[in-house]
Amino acid sequence: MNVFIPFSNLLFGHTKSQWFGMGEALPSAVSKQWRAWCNGKGYVKTAFGKTIDKHYFSELTLPALWVNAVDDFIANDKNVRDMMSVSPNMKAETLTLNPKEFGLKEIGHMKFFSRRSEVLWQICLDWLVKHSEP
């Protein structure tokens, strides 16, 4: 993050995040902002009063499900708690998945959305149904 993002932005004018299985290429300003948030305690809170003057994170009270995996080295349990702290009034649940429990080789940071991980999708669908209004 501290080497690749600046190097990629300098060389290509954007971040080649797809090289690491992180979706599409990111515009340089987006990757710089993401890098700053990830490097600071409280994730996006690092921008409060700097580049974010007004926000409503503390007003969020809706239910939320934060899902990560034991083999996710980016959104590990500590980082998830840190990101969740941005919305202290949110009714949040966490769920840390173990790929072996679902017959998967890996989940990591991005494989949840892979067709190979389709077995996991029902967890979120069930949660959404449980928390949807009648």
N, C-alpha and C positions, 0 to 999 in steps of 0.2 A: 504494500500500500504506500509506503513512504519512498520506495524506489521506483516501482513499476509505473504508478500513476503519473508522477512528474516526467519520467523518461518517455512514456508513451505519448503524453500530451505534447512534449517538446518535439518528438520525432514525427508524430502523425497528426497532431492538432486535435486529437481526441484520445480517449482511453480504450484500448483494445481489450475490453473486459471479456469478450467472447473467447479469447485465447485461454481463459481460465474457467470456461463453462459458466460464466456469470451473465448470460443473456447477450444482448446486443451491445455494440460499442456505445460508450457514454460520451456525451459532449464534455469538453474539458472542464467547463465551469461546474457541471453536475458532479463529476468525479472529484474535483477539488473540494466541493462542499461535503460530499460523502466521506472523503478522507478526513476532513476536519471533525466531522461529527463522530466518526468511528474512533478517532484518536483521543477524543475528550471524554471525560466522565459525564455521564448523563446524556450521551448521544446528542440529540438535537438541542438539548438545553444549552450546549456550548454556544449556540447562536443567539440565545435570548438576550435582548438588549444590544446586540451587535448587528446582525443581518436580519434578525426577526424581532421587530418592535412590538407587535401585538400577536398574541396567540390564544388559543382556546383549549389547550391540552388539559389544563386543570379542571375544565368544565365538563369533560367527557365522563359520563357515568354509565354508558352502555356496556353490555357484557362483551367480553373479548376472549378469544382463545389464542394463546401464543404457543406455537408448535415449533419445536426444534428437534434435533436428533443427537444421540450420544457421539456420533462421528462428525458433527458439524463444528468445525474449529473456528468459525466466525460467530455464529449465533449460539455460543455455548451458554450454559445455565447462568453464569455470572453476567454475561453481556445482555441476555434476555431480561434479567432483573433490572439492569441498568436502563435499558430502553423502556421498560414498563414504568420506571420511576418518573418518566416524563408526564404520565397521566395518572396521578396518585388516586383519583376518585373513580377510575374505571373499575368495573367489576370484572377483573381479569382472572383467568385460569391459565395455568401452564401445563404443557404436556411434552415430555421429552421421550422421543421414540427410539427404540433400539431396532435397527434393521433386521437383526437375526430373529427377533420375535415375529416378524412378518415374512420370513423367508427371503429377505433381500440381502444382497451383498453389501450395499451401501445406500445411505440417504444423503449424507453430507449436507451442504448448504443449499443445493439447487435440485437434487434428484427427486425431491418430493413431487415435483411437477412432471416428472418423466412418466411415460406410459408404463414403464416397468414398475413404477411405484403406485399404480392404480389401486392396489389393495389398501393404501392409506387414505385415499380420498373419502371413503365412506365415513371415516372418523369425523372429518370436518362437516360432511353433509349431515350426519346425525346430530352434531352439535348445533348446526344452523337450524335444523328442524326443531330441536329442543328449545332454542332461544328465540324462535320467530313468534310473532304475535299471532293469535288465533284468527 
